[in-house]
Amino acid sequence: MIITGTLFRDMCISAANALENNKEELNNLNVFPVPDGDTGINMSMTLRTLSTELRDFEGTISECAEKVARVALRAARGNSGVILSLFFRGLAKELHGLEEADSIHMARAFKTGVAEAYRAVMTPTEGTILTVMRVSADRAIERAETDFAGKVESLFAYMVVVAIETLQKTPELLPALKLAHVVDAGGAGFVKMIEGMLLALQGAPVELKAGAIEDKEGASAFEAFSTEDIKFGYCTECIVEKDAAHRGEGTAEEFRQLVMSIGDSVVFVDDEEIIKVHVHTNNPDRVLNKALKYGDLATVKIENMRNQHSALLEKSEEADAASEAEEESVAPTKDYGFVTVCMGDGMKDMFEQLGADRIVFGGQTMNPSMEQMLEAIRKTPAHTVFVLPNNKNIYMVSEQAAAEVSDRRVIVLGTRSVPEGIAAMLAFDENIGADENEEMMKEAVAVVTTLQVTYAVREFSFEGEEFPEGKALGLKNGKIAVVADDRDECLAKLLETLDDPACITVFCGADVDEECAARTEETVSNRFADVELTVVSGGQPLYDFVVSVE
């Protein structure tokens, strides 16, 4: 059996459909016990547009592989998505110039794909998608010229078996997976992908399930392998279209060294015409400033792609979209305005009372798109617009939207929670300049502590002890601080972690009734008799309580 260009096309589309159909299953395989997984979304969106990009493709396997690699690299989301795109880039390099491919060609292509992925990841972590890919490719190479010579379908069936076996071993290689009782999500996605390819070889390609693609299209993002102890706050990604002076591979070594020095989870692709960067860092501005020295920024992206467009538009389409957005702009009529992000009617009301001009619905697991943020900014009638993302996964998409605005100044503050956003707005003074306001708001945000109560969606380990799913989790500034049997006990334990607060505001979630809210007010009052306390209905999903402490 030989793989032609059109058969490879069908294999890739089948693989993309398999990822899309199973994205929620993959999302649930993460090392976090809180519900914020997005690996399935990132991987599916990396390949999602192949069905349209390749619909009318007719050509050689070389041409098809090159097109798949180009589309995947441009659309890649998250560490797992980038690794997947680099894998296809390696396939394209190995298949270059071929009209069709046999089992030996494909085994070599898989091997080159894996090497390409490892080369770009600065600190490869075993027990992830990289391991599943590598072992599958190594075993395929070992037997391609003997047992599977001329038997492409059998080779892929063998690789599927090997990939599944390797996936089951990932918890032994990566302690975080073992503690969470899951296999690696990226590795599981790779298994789904090659299963989809095999089914196409067998004449039964995976069809996209009805309603599978339901996410709104918008700005982009990157997923990380890291656990809750990650020390770098911003998952930063950009694509640089190289200028003439930097064309060619390997021309951005200084940029690569900078990226490696200021973060972790680094993926750096220095291609002929583009540079693609993914890094977890506390200094995204340094990454972007350095990137601009090598050419134009094509995209800037952030984690969690639920509302993300899966492929970049062509330049002409981007220009059309920007033009349409310009036409919808509202002319500035005042000095300052605010765009803020939140979920829940109570939180929305609070921001409106504080003077927010535009409120974008979104938050954890429900990130707004770049288009949504851009529209909100353009419809804010102010010369200077302050943007409050209120979630670390929305910061960079806000930055991307801000970069598209030329008729007003946009300042994006790094607020990571609603309490931080509220503190920023309370610190605002319309009688002083924008720069002074920015500094004052940053200072106000720095002294806010955010407490949250949610529930574990799977078994997990905390401080050396195993806990079942359903336990109440208390988060302090985004990290697990306490575990309890129910939300009331969890909140009480969280309060014990506080020293001497002066002001506490409790936002009760959508599932908290009046009786529970009254009980909560009593609990806080008993714990801190002299504190200035406010208990309001926030109406937010996922978190029964969000508490602002100053």
One Martini backbone bead per residue (centre of mass of N, CA, C, O) as a GRO file, in nm:
protein
  550
    1MET     BB    1   0.097   0.036   0.021
    2ILE     BB    2   0.023   0.376  -0.075
    3ILE     BB    3   0.081   0.722  -0.009
    4THR     BB    4  -0.086   0.976  -0.112
    5GLY     BB    5  -0.183   1.292  -0.114
    6THR     BB    6  -0.491   1.234  -0.073
    7LEU     BB    7  -0.458   1.032   0.159
    8PHE     BB    8  -0.311   1.221   0.351
    9ARG     BB    9  -0.536   1.419   0.367
   10ASP     BB   10  -0.741   1.222   0.497
   11MET     BB   11  -0.570   1.162   0.748
   12CYS     BB   12  -0.559   1.454   0.862
   13ILE     BB   13  -0.862   1.504   0.883
   14SER     BB   14  -0.918   1.263   1.067
   15ALA     BB   15  -0.735   1.361   1.296
   16ALA     BB   16  -0.881   1.629   1.348
   17ASN     BB   17  -1.158   1.501   1.415
   18ALA     BB   18  -1.064   1.331   1.656
   19LEU     BB   19  -0.984   1.572   1.831
   20GLU     BB   20  -1.254   1.720   1.831
   21ASN     BB   21  -1.437   1.483   1.943
   22ASN     BB   22  -1.211   1.457   2.211
   23LYS     BB   23  -1.152   1.727   2.372
   24GLU     BB   24  -1.288   1.684   2.651
   25GLU     BB   25  -1.132   1.436   2.736
   26LEU     BB   26  -0.857   1.584   2.722
   27ASN     BB   27  -0.918   1.817   2.919
   28ASN     BB   28  -0.949   1.608   3.172
   29LEU     BB   29  -0.631   1.564   3.124
   30ASN     BB   30  -0.492   1.685   3.414
   31VAL     BB   31  -0.300   1.818   3.694
   32PHE     BB   32  -0.564   1.952   3.772
   33PRO     BB   33  -0.840   1.967   4.004
   34VAL     BB   34  -0.928   2.198   3.845
   35PRO     BB   35  -1.145   2.342   3.586
   36ASP     BB   36  -0.875   2.412   3.332
   37GLY     BB   37  -0.870   2.247   3.080
   38ASP     BB   38  -0.709   2.269   2.717
   39THR     BB   39  -0.571   2.053   2.535
   40GLY     BB   40  -0.791   1.973   2.333
   41ILE     BB   41  -0.829   2.252   2.215
   42ASN     BB   42  -0.539   2.305   2.119
   43MET     BB   43  -0.514   2.060   1.928
   44SER     BB   44  -0.768   2.097   1.754
   45MET     BB   45  -0.697   2.395   1.658
   46THR     BB   46  -0.437   2.321   1.502
   47LEU     BB   47  -0.627   2.127   1.287
   48ARG     BB   48  -0.917   2.227   1.214
   49THR     BB   49  -0.870   2.366   0.911
   50LEU     BB   50  -0.804   2.126   0.719
   51SER     BB   51  -1.083   2.069   0.588
   52THR     BB   52  -1.063   2.345   0.425
   53GLU     BB   53  -0.765   2.364   0.321
   54LEU     BB   54  -0.795   2.048   0.182
   55ARG     BB   55  -1.052   1.997   0.015
   56ASP     BB   56  -0.906   2.065  -0.294
   57PHE     BB   57  -0.675   1.876  -0.284
   58GLU     BB   58  -0.411   1.827  -0.537
   59GLY     BB   59  -0.130   1.602  -0.496
   60THR     BB   60   0.138   1.551  -0.330
   61ILE     BB   61   0.273   1.455  -0.034
   62SER     BB   62   0.461   1.694  -0.013
   63GLU     BB   63   0.252   1.920  -0.051
   64CYS     BB   64   0.066   1.837   0.179
   65ALA     BB   65   0.268   1.844   0.416
   66GLU     BB   66   0.340   2.145   0.382
   67LYS     BB   67   0.055   2.254   0.434
   68VAL     BB   68   0.007   2.132   0.710
   69ALA     BB   69   0.250   2.262   0.851
   70ARG     BB   70   0.169   2.555   0.800
   71VAL     BB   71  -0.107   2.554   0.939
   72ALA     BB   72  -0.021   2.439   1.218
   73LEU     BB   73   0.189   2.654   1.299
   74ARG     BB   74  -0.006   2.902   1.286
   75ALA     BB   75  -0.240   2.747   1.481
   76ALA     BB   76  -0.101   2.692   1.733
   77ARG     BB   77  -0.181   2.551   2.066
   78GLY     BB   78   0.014   2.521   2.287
   79ASN     BB   79   0.240   2.295   2.358
   80SER     BB   80   0.096   2.057   2.216
   81GLY     BB   81   0.040   2.212   1.951
   82VAL     BB   82   0.331   2.280   1.878
   83ILE     BB   83   0.441   1.994   1.872
   84LEU     BB   84   0.251   1.901   1.652
   85SER     BB   85   0.348   2.101   1.434
   86LEU     BB   86   0.646   2.004   1.437
   87PHE     BB   87   0.590   1.722   1.348
   88PHE     BB   88   0.482   1.810   1.066
   89ARG     BB   89   0.737   1.951   0.980
   90GLY     BB   90   0.909   1.691   0.976
   91LEU     BB   91   0.744   1.540   0.773
   92ALA     BB   92   0.787   1.740   0.540
   93LYS     BB   93   1.094   1.712   0.521
   94GLU     BB   94   1.097   1.399   0.460
   95LEU     BB   95   0.873   1.427   0.212
   96HIS     BB   96   1.033   1.583   0.029
   97GLY     BB   97   0.969   1.524  -0.321
   98LEU     BB   98   0.734   1.333  -0.290
   99GLU     BB   99   0.457   1.169  -0.427
  100GLU     BB  100   0.498   0.915  -0.236
  101ALA     BB  101   0.445   0.667   0.038
  102ASP     BB  102   0.579   0.439   0.249
  103SER     BB  103   0.660   0.282   0.536
  104ILE     BB  104   0.949   0.392   0.546
  105HIS     BB  105   0.888   0.688   0.503
  106MET     BB  106   0.696   0.719   0.752
  107ALA     BB  107   0.894   0.638   0.972
  108ARG     BB  108   1.096   0.863   0.908
  109ALA     BB  109   0.899   1.096   0.944
  110PHE     BB  110   0.839   1.047   1.241
  111LYS     BB  111   1.129   1.078   1.337
  112THR     BB  112   1.165   1.371   1.235
  113GLY     BB  113   0.927   1.491   1.391
  114VAL     BB  114   1.040   1.435   1.671
  115ALA     BB  115   1.307   1.588   1.641
  116GLU     BB  116   1.177   1.863   1.593
  117ALA     BB  117   1.033   1.885   1.865
  118TYR     BB  118   1.282   1.852   2.053
  119ARG     BB  119   1.451   2.092   1.938
  120ALA     BB  120   1.239   2.323   2.037
  121VAL     BB  121   1.250   2.202   2.319
  122MET     BB  122   1.452   2.297   2.575
  123THR     BB  123   1.285   2.118   2.814
  124PRO     BB  124   1.223   1.815   2.807
  125THR     BB  125   0.939   1.612   2.904
  126GLU     BB  126   0.886   1.325   3.045
  127GLY     BB  127   0.548   1.203   3.006
  128THR     BB  128   0.463   1.313   2.736
  129ILE     BB  129   0.407   1.355   2.411
  130LEU     BB  130   0.705   1.304   2.341
  131THR     BB  131   0.719   1.012   2.433
  132VAL     BB  132   0.498   0.891   2.256
  133MET     BB  133   0.629   0.971   1.990
  134ARG     BB  134   0.912   0.845   2.018
  135VAL     BB  135   0.843   0.547   2.065
  136SER     BB  136   0.676   0.507   1.810
  137ALA     BB  137   0.904   0.578   1.609
  138ASP     BB  138   1.122   0.381   1.698
  139ARG     BB  139   0.954   0.120   1.651
  140ALA     BB  140   0.900   0.171   1.352
  141ILE     BB  141   1.192   0.171   1.250
  142GLU     BB  142   1.266  -0.124   1.344
  143ARG     BB  143   1.010  -0.253   1.138
  144ALA     BB  144   0.972  -0.129   0.848
  145GLU     BB  145   1.191  -0.319   0.677
  146THR     BB  146   1.043  -0.585   0.767
  147ASP     BB  147   0.743  -0.641   0.881
  148PHE     BB  148   0.635  -0.348   0.711
  149ALA     BB  149   0.698  -0.390   0.428
  150GLY     BB  150   0.440  -0.254   0.238
  151LYS     BB  151   0.271  -0.191   0.535
  152VAL     BB  152   0.115   0.075   0.636
  153GLU     BB  153  -0.128  -0.013   0.802
  154SER     BB  154   0.033  -0.194   0.999
  155LEU     BB  155   0.218   0.024   1.106
  156PHE     BB  156  -0.007   0.203   1.233
  157ALA     BB  157  -0.124  -0.015   1.417
  158TYR     BB  158   0.137  -0.046   1.580
  159MET     BB  159   0.166   0.251   1.676
  160VAL     BB  160  -0.092   0.255   1.838
  161VAL     BB  161  -0.013   0.042   2.043
  162VAL     BB  162   0.244   0.182   2.144
  163ALA     BB  163   0.112   0.448   2.231
  164ILE     BB  164  -0.074   0.329   2.444
  165GLU     BB  165   0.141   0.198   2.619
  166THR     BB  166   0.299   0.461   2.675
  167LEU     BB  167   0.071   0.625   2.800
  168GLN     BB  168   0.034   0.435   3.054
  169LYS     BB  169   0.340   0.527   3.158
  170THR     BB  170   0.342   0.836   3.228
  171PRO     BB  171   0.297   0.836   3.545
  172GLU     BB  172   0.594   0.716   3.595
  173LEU     BB  173   0.744   0.981   3.467
  174LEU     BB  174   0.513   1.185   3.594
  175PRO     BB  175   0.419   1.274   3.902
  176ALA     BB  176   0.172   1.457   3.849
  177LEU     BB  177   0.004   1.230   3.719
  178LYS     BB  178   0.001   1.031   3.955
  179LEU     BB  179  -0.137   1.220   4.160
  180ALA     BB  180  -0.396   1.259   3.950
  181HIS     BB  181  -0.470   0.993   3.792
  182VAL     BB  182  -0.325   1.039   3.501
  183VAL     BB  183  -0.269   1.092   3.184
  184ASP     BB  184  -0.142   1.239   2.922
  185ALA     BB  185  -0.300   1.460   2.719
  186GLY     BB  186  -0.111   1.486   2.474
  187GLY     BB  187  -0.069   1.183   2.433
  188ALA     BB  188  -0.370   1.122   2.388
  189GLY     BB  189  -0.389   1.299   2.135
  190PHE     BB  190  -0.190   1.139   1.963
  191VAL     BB  191  -0.352   0.883   1.959
  192LYS     BB  192  -0.602   0.999   1.820
  193MET     BB  193  -0.456   1.086   1.564
  194ILE     BB  194  -0.345   0.801   1.466
  195GLU     BB  195  -0.619   0.671   1.463
  196GLY     BB  196  -0.732   0.852   1.240
  197MET     BB  197  -0.525   0.765   1.025
  198LEU     BB  198  -0.590   0.464   1.022
  199LEU     BB  199  -0.889   0.485   0.938
  200ALA     BB  200  -0.824   0.607   0.661
  201LEU     BB  201  -0.660   0.360   0.560
  202GLN     BB  202  -0.930   0.172   0.610
  203GLY     BB  203  -1.180   0.356   0.487
  204ALA     BB  204  -1.270   0.509   0.791
  205PRO     BB  205  -1.298   0.804   0.846
  206VAL     BB  206  -1.330   1.055   1.052
  207GLU     BB  207  -1.611   1.216   1.161
  208LEU     BB  208  -1.772   1.492   1.232
  209LYS     BB  209  -1.948   1.579   1.480
  210ALA     BB  210  -2.226   1.705   1.569
  211GLY     BB  211  -2.135   2.006   1.722
  212ALA     BB  212  -1.826   2.006   1.780
  213ILE     BB  213  -1.811   2.297   1.656
  214GLU     BB  214  -1.875   2.569   1.905
  215ASP     BB  215  -1.664   2.769   1.903
  216LYS     BB  216  -1.561   3.066   1.904
  217GLU     BB  217  -1.394   3.291   1.719
  218GLY     BB  218  -1.044   3.408   1.784
  219ALA     BB  219  -0.820   3.421   1.994
  220SER     BB  220  -0.518   3.300   2.132
  221ALA     BB  221  -0.317   3.010   2.266
  222PHE     BB  222  -0.143   2.851   2.558
  223GLU     BB  223  -0.046   2.551   2.687
  224ALA     BB  224   0.052   2.375   2.985
  225PHE     BB  225   0.229   2.136   3.183
  226SER     BB  226   0.217   2.269   3.440
  227THR     BB  227   0.173   2.323   3.761
  228GLU     BB  228   0.062   2.503   4.039
  229ASP     BB  229   0.387   2.589   4.084
  230ILE     BB  230   0.416   2.799   3.897
  231LYS     BB  231   0.635   3.096   3.857
  232PHE     BB  232   0.507   3.181   3.583
  233GLY     BB  233   0.238   3.394   3.472
  234TYR     BB  234   0.297   3.398   3.143
  235CYS     BB  235   0.160   3.272   2.849
  236THR     BB  236   0.374   3.318   2.574
  237GLU     BB  237   0.296   3.413   2.227
  238CYS     BB  238   0.459   3.430   1.898
  239ILE     BB  239   0.469   3.571   1.565
  240VAL     BB  240   0.737   3.623   1.332
  241GLU     BB  241   0.794   3.821   1.055
  242LYS     BB  242   1.056   3.832   0.881
  243ASP     BB  243   1.293   4.017   0.779
  244ALA     BB  244   1.537   4.041   0.546
  245ALA     BB  245   1.782   4.027   0.761
  246HIS     BB  246   1.642   3.732   0.894
  247ARG     BB  247   1.650   3.530   0.688
  248GLY     BB  248   1.642   3.217   0.788
  249GLU     BB  249   1.790   2.982   0.962
  250GLY     BB  250   1.933   3.074   1.267
  251THR     BB  251   1.894   3.416   1.322
  252ALA     BB  252   1.775   3.401   1.655
  253GLU     BB  253   1.971   3.348   1.905
  254GLU     BB  254   1.934   3.592   2.092
  255PHE     BB  255   1.635   3.545   2.138
  256ARG     BB  256   1.654   3.261   2.256
  257GLN     BB  257   1.826   3.338   2.503
  258LEU     BB  258   1.621   3.523   2.632
  259VAL     BB  259   1.387   3.326   2.668
  260MET     BB  260   1.549   3.122   2.847
  261SER     BB  261   1.614   3.347   3.084
  262ILE     BB  262   1.276   3.428   3.148
  263GLY     BB  263   1.188   3.109   3.155
  264ASP     BB  264   0.961   2.846   3.066
  265SER     BB  265   0.838   2.635   2.845
  266VAL     BB  266   1.013   2.625   2.580
  267VAL     BB  267   0.939   2.739   2.242
  268PHE     BB  268   1.162   2.749   1.946
  269VAL     BB  269   1.109   2.877   1.614
  270ASP     BB  270   1.359   2.898   1.343
  271ASP     BB  271   1.268   2.992   1.051
  272GLU     BB  272   1.283   3.121   0.747
  273GLU     BB  273   1.016   3.341   0.796
  274ILE     BB  274   0.977   3.251   1.103
  275ILE     BB  275   0.888   3.306   1.448
  276LYS     BB  276   0.826   3.080   1.724
  277VAL     BB  277   0.683   3.148   2.052
  278HIS     BB  278   0.713   2.982   2.378
  279VAL     BB  279   0.646   3.114   2.717
  280HIS     BB  280   0.708   3.124   3.061
  281THR     BB  281   0.649   3.450   3.209
  282ASN     BB  282   0.695   3.783   3.365
  283ASN     BB  283   0.803   3.915   3.060
  284PRO     BB  284   0.637   3.979   2.783
  285ASP     BB  285   0.760   4.249   2.690
  286ARG     BB  286   1.045   4.140   2.623
  287VAL     BB  287   0.961   3.949   2.402
  288LEU     BB  288   0.820   4.157   2.211
  289ASN     BB  289   1.051   4.360   2.181
  290LYS     BB  290   1.248   4.156   2.056
  291ALA     BB  291   1.077   4.059   1.817
  292LEU     BB  292   1.074   4.341   1.663
  293LYS     BB  293   1.383   4.307   1.564
  294TYR     BB  294   1.284   4.071   1.335
  295GLY     BB  295   0.991   4.205   1.291
  296ASP     BB  296   0.665   4.121   1.257
  297LEU     BB  297   0.373   4.087   1.431
  298ALA     BB  298   0.128   3.852   1.376
  299THR     BB  299   0.110   3.730   1.678
  300VAL     BB  300  -0.069   3.718   2.000
  301LYS     BB  301  -0.089   3.485   2.281
  302ILE     BB  302  -0.313   3.273   2.490
  303GLU     BB  303  -0.458   3.082   2.693
  304ASN     BB  304  -0.720   2.928   2.604
  305MET     BB  305  -0.935   2.828   2.314
  306ARG     BB  306  -1.259   2.837   2.322
  307ASN     BB  307  -1.268   3.136   2.148
  308GLN     BB  308  -1.090   3.031   1.894
  309HIS     BB  309  -0.933   3.068   1.622
  310SER     BB  310  -0.763   2.811   1.424
  311ALA     BB  311  -0.676   3.039   1.212
  312LEU     BB  312  -0.522   3.246   1.020
  313LEU     BB  313  -0.566   3.505   0.844
  314GLU     BB  314  -0.530   3.668   0.589
  315LYS     BB  315  -0.421   3.977   0.535
  316SER     BB  316  -0.680   4.074   0.397
  317GLU     BB  317  -0.875   3.978   0.622
  318GLU     BB  318  -0.751   4.144   0.846
  319ALA     BB  319  -0.803   4.416   0.718
  320ASP     BB  320  -1.109   4.390   0.704
  321ALA     BB  321  -1.158   4.352   1.008
  322ALA     BB  322  -1.025   4.617   1.096
  323SER     BB  323  -1.209   4.799   0.932
  324GLU     BB  324  -1.475   4.716   1.065
  325ALA     BB  325  -1.391   4.796   1.351
  326GLU     BB  326  -1.344   5.095   1.290
  327GLU     BB  327  -1.643   5.158   1.206
  328GLU     BB  328  -1.742   5.081   1.516
  329SER     BB  329  -1.631   5.311   1.643
  330VAL     BB  330  -1.613   5.527   1.919
  331ALA     BB  331  -1.590   5.836   1.989
  332PRO     BB  332  -1.420   6.030   2.186
  333THR     BB  333  -1.556   6.208   2.503
  334LYS     BB  334  -1.323   6.121   2.704
  335ASP     BB  335  -1.049   6.041   2.888
  336TYR     BB  336  -1.181   5.783   3.044
  337GLY     BB  337  -1.183   5.413   3.040
  338PHE     BB  338  -1.353   5.082   3.079
  339VAL     BB  339  -1.245   4.738   3.054
  340THR     BB  340  -1.407   4.432   3.160
  341VAL     BB  341  -1.384   4.105   3.316
  342CYS     BB  342  -1.668   3.876   3.370
  343MET     BB  343  -1.878   3.672   3.591
  344GLY     BB  344  -2.177   3.767   3.667
  345ASP     BB  345  -2.411   3.991   3.772
  346GLY     BB  346  -2.280   4.102   4.033
  347MET     BB  347  -2.010   4.178   3.907
  348LYS     BB  348  -2.121   4.357   3.690
  349ASP     BB  349  -2.255   4.564   3.880
  350MET     BB  350  -1.999   4.655   4.023
  351PHE     BB  351  -1.851   4.770   3.775
  352GLU     BB  352  -2.070   4.970   3.694
  353GLN     BB  353  -2.061   5.135   3.959
  354LEU     BB  354  -1.745   5.208   3.901
  355GLY     BB  355  -1.748   5.276   3.562
  356ALA     BB  356  -1.781   5.074   3.349
  357ASP     BB  357  -1.830   5.061   3.003
  358ARG     BB  358  -1.724   4.759   2.945
  359ILE     BB  359  -1.849   4.415   2.951
  360VAL     BB  360  -1.690   4.102   2.946
  361PHE     BB  361  -1.761   3.781   2.906
  362GLY     BB  362  -1.555   3.602   3.144
  363GLY     BB  363  -1.301   3.337   3.224
  364GLN     BB  364  -1.274   3.057   3.351
  365THR     BB  365  -1.293   2.856   3.055
  366MET     BB  366  -1.411   3.163   2.932
  367ASN     BB  367  -1.258   3.304   2.697
  368PRO     BB  368  -1.225   3.570   2.526
  369SER     BB  369  -1.186   3.721   2.242
  370MET     BB  370  -1.023   3.948   2.058
  371GLU     BB  371  -1.276   4.068   1.922
  372GLN     BB  372  -1.424   4.133   2.186
  373MET     BB  373  -1.211   4.324   2.302
  374LEU     BB  374  -1.194   4.519   2.065
  375GLU     BB  375  -1.486   4.610   2.064
  376ALA     BB  376  -1.489   4.726   2.353
  377ILE     BB  377  -1.272   4.938   2.308
  378ARG     BB  378  -1.406   5.088   2.060
  379LYS     BB  379  -1.681   5.139   2.250
  380THR     BB  380  -1.500   5.330   2.416
  381PRO     BB  381  -1.539   5.683   2.494
  382ALA     BB  382  -1.197   5.711   2.499
  383HIS     BB  383  -0.863   5.809   2.501
  384THR     BB  384  -0.837   5.620   2.760
  385VAL     BB  385  -0.801   5.261   2.803
  386PHE     BB  386  -0.880   5.040   3.051
  387VAL     BB  387  -0.775   4.699   3.101
  388LEU     BB  388  -0.946   4.418   3.274
  389PRO     BB  389  -0.904   4.078   3.273
  390ASN     BB  390  -0.908   3.895   3.551
  391ASN     BB  391  -0.699   3.696   3.398
  392LYS     BB  392  -0.421   3.537   3.286
  393ASN     BB  393  -0.566   3.421   3.011
  394ILE     BB  394  -0.643   3.742   2.912
  395TYR     BB  395  -0.402   3.931   2.880
  396MET     BB  396  -0.285   3.877   2.585
  397VAL     BB  397  -0.549   3.927   2.431
  398SER     BB  398  -0.559   4.221   2.521
  399GLU     BB  399  -0.293   4.305   2.394
  400GLN     BB  400  -0.373   4.235   2.106
  401ALA     BB  401  -0.608   4.433   2.090
  402ALA     BB  402  -0.449   4.692   2.159
  403ALA     BB  403  -0.260   4.676   1.900
  404GLU     BB  404  -0.518   4.748   1.701
  405VAL     BB  405  -0.512   5.034   1.827
  406SER     BB  406  -0.494   5.397   1.708
  407ASP     BB  407  -0.730   5.612   1.837
  408ARG     BB  408  -0.614   5.510   2.122
  409ARG     BB  409  -0.535   5.450   2.442
  410VAL     BB  410  -0.403   5.136   2.580
  411ILE     BB  411  -0.432   4.985   2.910
  412VAL     BB  412  -0.299   4.686   3.042
  413LEU     BB  413  -0.378   4.512   3.316
  414GLY     BB  414  -0.262   4.244   3.546
  415THR     BB  415  -0.535   4.118   3.622
  416ARG     BB  416  -0.637   3.793   3.794
  417SER     BB  417  -0.900   3.921   3.929
  418VAL     BB  418  -1.174   4.069   4.042
  419PRO     BB  419  -1.053   4.199   4.297
  420GLU     BB  420  -0.829   4.343   4.137
  421GLY     BB  421  -1.015   4.508   3.954
  422ILE     BB  422  -1.158   4.664   4.178
  423ALA     BB  423  -0.908   4.792   4.305
  424ALA     BB  424  -0.830   4.953   4.056
  425MET     BB  425  -1.090   5.127   4.035
  426LEU     BB  426  -1.072   5.252   4.323
  427ALA     BB  427  -0.783   5.396   4.252
  428PHE     BB  428  -0.902   5.582   4.064
  429ASP     BB  429  -0.812   5.915   3.914
  430GLU     BB  430  -0.943   6.166   3.706
  431ASN     BB  431  -0.721   6.407   3.801
  432ILE     BB  432  -0.506   6.233   3.665
  433GLY     BB  433  -0.290   6.067   3.496
  434ALA     BB  434  -0.236   5.775   3.335
  435ASP     BB  435   0.035   5.689   3.462
  436GLU     BB  436  -0.045   5.737   3.756
  437ASN     BB  437  -0.284   5.545   3.753
  438GLU     BB  438  -0.135   5.289   3.685
  439GLU     BB  439   0.039   5.284   3.941
  440MET     BB  440  -0.191   5.291   4.150
  441MET     BB  441  -0.333   5.031   4.055
  442LYS     BB  442  -0.095   4.841   4.097
  443GLU     BB  443  -0.070   4.890   4.400
  444ALA     BB  444  -0.357   4.791   4.471
  445VAL     BB  445  -0.328   4.502   4.360
  446ALA     BB  446  -0.080   4.406   4.541
  447VAL     BB  447  -0.276   4.402   4.823
  448VAL     BB  448  -0.443   4.170   4.710
  449THR     BB  449  -0.650   3.901   4.817
  450THR     BB  450  -0.748   3.583   4.676
  451LEU     BB  451  -1.038   3.389   4.730
  452GLN     BB  452  -1.135   3.039   4.657
  453VAL     BB  453  -1.425   2.822   4.594
  454THR     BB  454  -1.418   2.481   4.501
  455TYR     BB  455  -1.394   2.175   4.298
  456ALA     BB  456  -1.301   1.861   4.248
  457VAL     BB  457  -1.282   1.657   3.939
  458ARG     BB  458  -1.064   1.475   4.093
  459GLU     BB  459  -0.825   1.309   4.191
  460PHE     BB  460  -0.583   1.403   4.454
  461SER     BB  461  -0.286   1.577   4.567
  462PHE     BB  462  -0.205   1.711   4.908
  463GLU     BB  463   0.050   1.718   5.102
  464GLY     BB  464   0.067   1.383   5.065
  465GLU     BB  465  -0.248   1.358   5.015
  466GLU     BB  466  -0.533   1.183   4.939
  467PHE     BB  467  -0.812   1.275   4.719
  468PRO     BB  468  -1.124   1.303   4.622
  469GLU     BB  469  -1.360   1.380   4.440
  470GLY     BB  470  -1.550   1.675   4.555
  471LYS     BB  471  -1.373   1.842   4.696
  472ALA     BB  472  -1.298   2.118   4.863
  473LEU     BB  473  -1.137   2.414   4.735
  474GLY     BB  474  -0.875   2.636   4.843
  475LEU     BB  475  -0.782   2.945   4.706
  476LYS     BB  476  -0.467   3.135   4.697
  477ASN     BB  477  -0.383   3.309   4.448
  478GLY     BB  478  -0.444   3.028   4.264
  479LYS     BB  479  -0.371   2.834   4.509
  480ILE     BB  480  -0.365   2.569   4.695
  481ALA     BB  481  -0.447   2.569   5.059
  482VAL     BB  482  -0.720   2.397   5.092
  483VAL     BB  483  -0.915   2.118   5.234
  484ALA     BB  484  -1.261   1.998   5.211
  485ASP     BB  485  -1.593   1.880   5.238
  486ASP     BB  486  -1.695   2.184   5.221
  487ARG     BB  487  -1.752   2.517   5.166
  488ASP     BB  488  -1.765   2.619   5.457
  489GLU     BB  489  -1.505   2.490   5.560
  490CYS     BB  490  -1.321   2.609   5.344
  491LEU     BB  491  -1.360   2.906   5.416
  492ALA     BB  492  -1.267   2.888   5.709
  493LYS     BB  493  -0.977   2.796   5.639
  494LEU     BB  494  -0.900   3.040   5.471
  495LEU     BB  495  -0.933   3.255   5.695
  496GLU     BB  496  -0.691   3.134   5.868
  497THR     BB  497  -0.466   3.252   5.657
  498LEU     BB  498  -0.517   3.519   5.778
  499ASP     BB  499  -0.428   3.791   5.954
  500ASP     BB  500  -0.526   4.139   5.925
  501PRO     BB  501  -0.793   4.240   5.801
  502ALA     BB  502  -0.989   4.526   5.685
  503CYS     BB  503  -1.117   4.400   5.409
  504ILE     BB  504  -1.424   4.223   5.302
  505THR     BB  505  -1.532   4.051   4.998
  506VAL     BB  506  -1.820   3.854   4.909
  507PHE     BB  507  -1.877   3.632   4.637
  508CYS     BB  508  -2.154   3.471   4.545
  509GLY     BB  509  -2.255   3.214   4.378
  510ALA     BB  510  -2.493   3.058   4.182
  511ASP     BB  511  -2.517   2.815   4.427
  512VAL     BB  512  -2.590   3.044   4.637
  513ASP     BB  513  -2.793   3.102   4.885
  514GLU     BB  514  -2.923   3.295   5.131
  515GLU     BB  515  -2.852   3.111   5.368
  516CYS     BB  516  -2.553   3.080   5.297
  517ALA     BB  517  -2.483   3.380   5.297
  518ALA     BB  518  -2.553   3.427   5.596
  519ARG     BB  519  -2.352   3.220   5.705
  520THR     BB  520  -2.103   3.356   5.588
  521GLU     BB  521  -2.124   3.626   5.736
  522GLU     BB  522  -2.097   3.498   6.018
  523THR     BB  523  -1.821   3.364   5.983
  524VAL     BB  524  -1.659   3.624   5.930
  525SER     BB  525  -1.745   3.787   6.181
  526ASN     BB  526  -1.633   3.581   6.392
  527ARG     BB  527  -1.333   3.597   6.288
  528PHE     BB  528  -1.383   3.928   6.216
  529ALA     BB  529  -1.508   4.177   6.398
  530ASP     BB  530  -1.357   4.454   6.256
  531VAL     BB  531  -1.436   4.411   5.979
  532GLU     BB  532  -1.502   4.510   5.655
  533LEU     BB  533  -1.817   4.385   5.538
  534THR     BB  534  -1.911   4.215   5.222
  535VAL     BB  535  -2.213   4.057   5.090
  536VAL     BB  536  -2.256   3.921   4.763
  537SER     BB  537  -2.398   3.859   4.453
  538GLY     BB  538  -2.220   3.729   4.178
  539GLY     BB  539  -2.301   3.463   3.990
  540GLN     BB  540  -2.074   3.270   3.960
  541PRO     BB  541  -1.913   3.021   3.829
  542LEU     BB  542  -1.739   2.739   3.994
  543TYR     BB  543  -1.748   2.962   4.234
  544ASP     BB  544  -1.888   3.004   4.542
  545PHE     BB  545  -1.626   3.176   4.627
  546VAL     BB  546  -1.522   3.523   4.618
  547VAL     BB  547  -1.243   3.685   4.782
  548SER     BB  548  -1.174   4.003   4.910
  549VAL     BB  549  -0.850   4.115   5.043
  550GLU     BB  550  -0.713   4.405   5.259
   0.00000   0.00000   0.00000
